[in-house]
Amino acid sequence: MKATTVEKEMIQRPAAPPHEAGLEPVAPVAKAAASRSIRPTTIIEFAVLLPLTLVAMEAVLGFAGVGQQEILQPDRQIGCVHIPGKKVTWRLEGFSNDSFSSAGLRDVEHQVQKPAGTLRIAFLGDSATEGLQVKMSETFAKKLEAQLIANASDTKQKHVEVLNFGCSSYSTGQELLQFDRQVAKYKPDLTVVLMVLGDTLENSVDLAHKGQAEPKPYFYLDHAGALKEDDSVLLANASKLAPNPVIDFLRRTSCLYGVWSQINFNWSLTDKLYFRLTHLARDICKRLEGKSKAVAAPIYPPQDQLKVTQALVASFNQRVKANQGKFALMVFPDITGSNVTWANDIAQLKTQGQSQGFDVIDLNQPFKAQKDPGSLFLEYHFSKEGHAVVADTVLQYLKSNLGWRVDK
């Protein structure tokens, strides 16, 4: 089809300049200003959306119970303590979903002053006593409490309380300091310390690798055989253990921080490159901070780990008696019977108990007597069935050794 004359003229005629068409020309400067005017809006939107996104993610993770496995905060005297009131969802082994008390116990709230007519039992230990792998009601502390309340026939005892002071990673030495600092004021009638296989190794520091030791108090025997505390590792890590308002807040409240903390922990264990890079970054930061102050450390020879542990147990017994209570040591079971060193340690601790006037509750026989001893453990910790056996064993101990009137 041929174009008309009018169409040809329209095609050939150049477009009219903006000012002839009645339009104002757009200057290059105005265009640049227009493009720049978008940027503040974008920044404002980002500033509003980012916090909302983080809050939404925290809400979703909190509802799902993800990122709630942070349980410890640094402490300059003991190394670490439970985060008071922390909501914990535990999935690393087993499962539990509850909160620490306001005093930081894996327990319900307890008033410090013991009510008249109340029988109080305090359990101390590490993660085996803490029992995060099962519900709080399924821990041996709570099971024993329920049994004592339901079956007690001694009418003089109007009330029974079993307090769980167990805390992950604690050694016997840390538990001794915890007794002085936290437990003694509750005036327990019986204090039971659960000792596990690794405690003997953790109570004294390896002098050849002191620089890599975990920040906690260690103990040693001086030349006169007296028990002494070595705080040099704590002092060398004072900056790590110092309160940090931002990190402490995130540790207490943030699920996102908990997720990152777990990722960081897993990568540090499984990824060699990540492990080296993080350590390199820490070394660079230390150098930038300058030389740290020299820490005065006590000088002593390599220690006999069992003798140090026995000295700690003896001190425990003395302090509990001075607090008008009775002390008992409970030993973790080795159902395979393959750990000869642990068996020897238990034998020596029993001999010590006979001479120093404290009882040793041996969990080996009650556990081995079960039809399937393996079912009493998850991986490394007690299953709910294992906790039940511990509670029953302690109940029988109360009946037979202390003469407490408890019906079964």
Summary of the structure (lengths in Angstrom):
residues: 408
radius of gyration: 31.9
end to end distance: 109.2
largest distance: 124.9
contacts: 1129
relative contact order: 0.12
helix: 49%
strand: 14%
